[in-house]
Amino acid sequence: MFRKLAAITVSALASMLVFVAYTGVSANCWFTTYEPDIPESLKHGD
């Protein structure tokens, strides 16, 4: 009984870690949708 519960727990933890790793590495990172404005001093005068 304990081995089955441990296997399910480890499997769920691994799935969560893969999800977190994928969302942190993807081009559209879900957790960083905020883009601050560029300060005037850094803008080019083109």
RAJO-V992729 format. One record per helix or strand of 3 or more residues. SS is the DSSP state (hx for helix, st for strand). FROM is the first residue (numbers start at 1). TO is the last residue. If there is no record, write none. Layout:
((SS	FROM	TO) (SS	FROM	TO))
//
This chain:
((hx	2	25) (hx	40	42))
//
